[in-house]
Amino acid sequence: MPHTKRRRLVTTALAVALGATTLAACGSGDDSTSESGPVSLTYWTWTPGMDKVVDLWNKGPGKKDRITVTVKKQASGDTLVTKILTAHKAKKAPDLVQAEYQALPTLVSNDALADISRQVGDLKGKFADGVWQQTTLGTKAVYAVPQDIGPMMFYYRADLFKQYGLHVPTTWDQFAQVARELKKKAPDKSLTTFSANDSGLFAGLAQQAGATWWTASGSRWKVAIDDTATQKVASFWGGLVKEGVIDNQPMYTPSWNKALDTGKQLAWVSAVWAPGTLTTAAPDTKGKWAMAPLPQWSATEDVTGSWGGSSTAVTTDSAHKEAAAKFAAWLNTDRAALDALAKDGGIYPASTSAQLSGAFSNPPAYFSNQADFYPKAAEIARTTAPSAWGPNVNVAYAAFNDAFGAAAKDKSDFAAALKKMQDATVADMKKQGFEVSR
């Protein structure tokens, strides 16, 4: 992931971990009391089919409220964040932007997102606590409305688990035992792989374990990517790679696809969007997979991490924050809008009520054998752990790809790779002018 220098306000006050000190909100709020007359808003988004969803607004509630929204399709990830910040520097950012949760601290620390707590604060109950927290950054402010989420789950070949007499693991200790058991029974197969080409997977696993990578108090940040929880995760996966009971190849490659499609790998730790990936990666195994909750670190726990997801935010440059917040609320809570987002955009909604209706009344075609796929997914989504993002997630992710990629390939020390990730993140923050402490 390329590192792009970004202008950052070092006096930003953020608390990006649940339980962190509540701080004064930064980002401009909406001082307007009302808006009259026609209002035209621009929305930057990468979601497929969003223009069709917005048409519902423009012909319905938007027409009634005289608020028209125009969609401007954008690239996703760092490319969009950089474009937003560039536009904001010129005070020409759009009214609304789609933003991944991990990008919110960067946008807020640059004063690019407005606090819309007054307009949308009462929506909190419509989302899982761990999801809503990602849009507040642990403060009393609300910087976006959750749109889609990626709760993590365990996917496995049900037919091959039965063939080899394997039990679906409910704890990570059991997961390791299943990996060893399979390797003894079928040396040419692996339970799964550790991949370092998608840092979101590792971040989600650390999140499930209780990691708190970034926290802030006043203008001082604490970076703890190598905290105890993350060290536990790194040690666990590094141990399995070194032991040789799981593969060490990256995901999304032709060889990975073949391993899934031929049964050389029997499982995949992924998220709710996995059926779409499996449809193209392993088309010959349709109907042979099953989904279960992510294994837990303790048999008494019930928590999952996130891998992906985004929100709808209002920028500080918008001249119509009230209207923009109204649209953001509708887009992510209205039943018709959410059904259209699922159908045309392929998203899994953050709204808990939408997770069991409309497009989610039946299982994904790839999982037609598991009738309870979406009810089970909704249960898992409610257990989403809080996250702790910071202002330079892109640097941390790039460091992960480099350090863990080499460690996985060489079957070397994952703890050393984690320290490199920590050191690179801290060095970048200091370079950008942030006050950083351990």
Disulfide bonds with the S-S distance in Angstrom:
none
